[in-house]
Amino acid sequence: MSTAKMVFHGSDIEKICEVYHLNPKDIVKFGANVNPLGLSENVKEQLAGRLDILSSYPDRDYTALRNTISEYCSVPSEFILPGNGSSELIALLIQERNPKHTLILGPTYSEYSRELSFSGSTQEYYHLREEDNFVLNIDDLCQTLQGKYDFLIICNPNNPTSSAISREDLRKLVSFCASQDIFVMIDETYVEFAPDIQAITAVTLTREFTNLMVLRGVSKFYAAPGMRLGYGITGNLEFLKKMKEKQVPWSLNSLGALAGELMLKDKDYIHHTRKLILSERDRLLHALQNIPTYKTYPAYANFILLKIQKPDLTSYDVFDACIRQGLMIRDCSSFECLDGEFIRFCIMLPEDNTKLLNVLSTL
Ligand SMILES: Cc1ncc(COP(=O)(O)O)c(C=O)c1O
């Protein structure tokens, strides 16, 4: 099969292996945005000894898990709704909110738009501007929102730009939205990778505003996408109750609920992950800033977006050069509202990052 003009998406490992004659185990997944440390050994060991819980239904209210999340996020446990990955909660929230006119801060994760397409809502993108390094202008966004929308979707830190909005700006934005009857969904899937989590998380704002739900999960930071554990946080208890009523009973399995309790208390793992990602992100950004082929942007998540500035070098060319060395990055050409040639890659182990840097520097 020819590789000319093929477009690969985030997790097309099988297709890529077929086209490039590669073995999946030889591929370094720079496109998956998952913590390269893998599952915590401590969590693995404890779960292995508790497999018998699969013979029982989970607690329908996930009380122990909600208590753990409550401590982890410093919010009351009544504010928390666990679910089957943040994906289930995105779908449930949109279904229950049933918006008429939605604004999505883009470019961003495509799943919001896919879920919205099953609702009766119109959807439009508010574009973060490349020339502003994808940094949001809050006043301009508020002006756009005025009188035209009832639902706003934000990913913070954002995928694929790795940009973030400060908590103070979010407070201003959510407060403005409250005055306009606009509900805000903030996806914080990548927030634990940020240099300063408290500076950007909206979790504490759920104590101040009821037009807000924050979504998080364990897929990326805790390297557990197969666990399918996500949770929503809102101070709007009436809305949370309605979402729960619509949710499939026991949507999170008992092993996932227990894993969540163990993961969020695993201080060593949290410490090692943050140490690795924060230092490697700085090292990579610094090195890339010295390669004129690429433009970098401030990065808050565990991935880096690069704009290719060399004439005639496309994102596909870069993807192709990397995958030939077993390094699978993300060609960003399929992202809406991202004009130009962009690639995204997540931070892996230092020796793999150096390999990628070497390939990128030859182009
Ligand atoms: C921004 C964002 N939100 C949510 C998800 C999916 O999360 P989960 O595995 O918790 O459903 C992803 C996965 O790539 C993502 O990038």
The ligand as a Tripos MOL2 file, in Angstrom:
@<TRIPOS>MOLECULE
LIG
   16    16     1     0     0
SMALL
NO_CHARGES

@<TRIPOS>ATOM
      1 C1         -9.3890   16.6310   25.9130 C.3       1 LIG1
      2 C2         -9.7840   15.2090   26.1130 C.ar      1 LIG1
      3 N1        -10.8520   14.9330   26.8670 N.ar      1 LIG1
      4 C3        -11.2500   13.6580   27.0610 C.ar      1 LIG1
      5 C4        -10.5740   12.5990   26.4880 C.ar      1 LIG1
      6 C5        -11.0810   11.2090   26.7360 C.3       1 LIG1
      7 O1        -10.9680   10.9410   28.0770 O.3       1 LIG1
      8 P1        -11.5260    9.6100   28.7850 P.3       1 LIG1
      9 O2        -10.5590    8.5050   28.4660 O.co2     1 LIG1
     10 O3        -11.5120    9.9930   30.2330 O.co2     1 LIG1
     11 O4        -12.8810    9.3420   28.2750 O.co2     1 LIG1
     12 C6         -9.4510   12.8440   25.6990 C.ar      1 LIG1
     13 C7         -8.7290   11.7380   25.0550 C.2       1 LIG1
     14 O5         -7.8810   11.8760   24.2130 O.2       1 LIG1
     15 C8         -9.0360   14.1900   25.5000 C.ar      1 LIG1
     16 O6         -7.9610   14.5040   24.7670 O.3       1 LIG1
@<TRIPOS>BOND
     1     1     2 1
     2     2     3 ar
     3     2    15 ar
     4     3     4 ar
     5     4     5 ar
     6     5     6 1
     7     5    12 ar
     8     6     7 1
     9     7     8 1
    10     8     9 2
    11     8    10 1
    12     8    11 1
    13    12    13 1
    14    12    15 ar
    15    13    14 2
    16    15    16 1
@<TRIPOS>SUBSTRUCTURE
     1 LIG1         1 GROUP 0 **** ****
